[in-house]
Amino acid sequence: MEYLKPFKMIVDLILRLFGIRAYREKEKVQRVIEYIDTCVHHLKVVMQFDDHNESETDYSRVFLQKAYHEVPKHLDGVATAKESDIIRKSLMGGRVYYHAARYGEVSDDQIKADYEDRFYAYVNHIYDGTDFRQNSNEPILSHLVKDGKVIPKEKREHELQQLRCVCREDIQRIESLREQLKTRRVLA
């Protein structure tokens, strides 16, 4: 039995290494889920524009703008490329909503450039209805961003309500993907 001792030590070492690796993977997934939660928090702050002070909403707007460009990096291979792209596109609604609520229009060239990606997916049905359901109010985003529409004061609350509907659906989509990632973590 003495000759099995080195073999047993090697097996024990391998099992420890796999345990450490599994623990690190779970930590990585947890960080991704926390990042997604933070994105959703900032989307909600922007959506509740009137309930927060200017510095809070502006901070959330900046966070969403940065997150839009960094989502794939922060999801760190935990989410698929498709899931990362859907989350990116979903963050766009909050960015448009901020400008519509604040200024009544979208004149930011960065948003106009970034929106092209969501608009292309919308027009060409890149994702099916289960992955990225098209909200009937999506054309309002398009008119604001692509056509440079200005929301008249008398229609402002109505159009913002329609934009909130798009944002709620975006949040729901992100939360659904987050739950899928949690499920993967449990099953892994």
Secondary structure, DSSP 8 states (H G I E B T S, - for coil): -GGGHHHHHHHHHHHHHHHHHHHHHHHHHHHHHHHHHHHHHHHHHHHTGGGS-HHHHHHHHHHHHHHHHHHHHHHTTTS-HHHHHHHHHHHHHHHHHHHHHHHSS---HHHHHHHHHHHHHHHHT-S-TTTS---TTHHHHHHHHTS-----GGGHHHHHHHHHHHHHHHHHHHHHHHHHHHHHHHH-
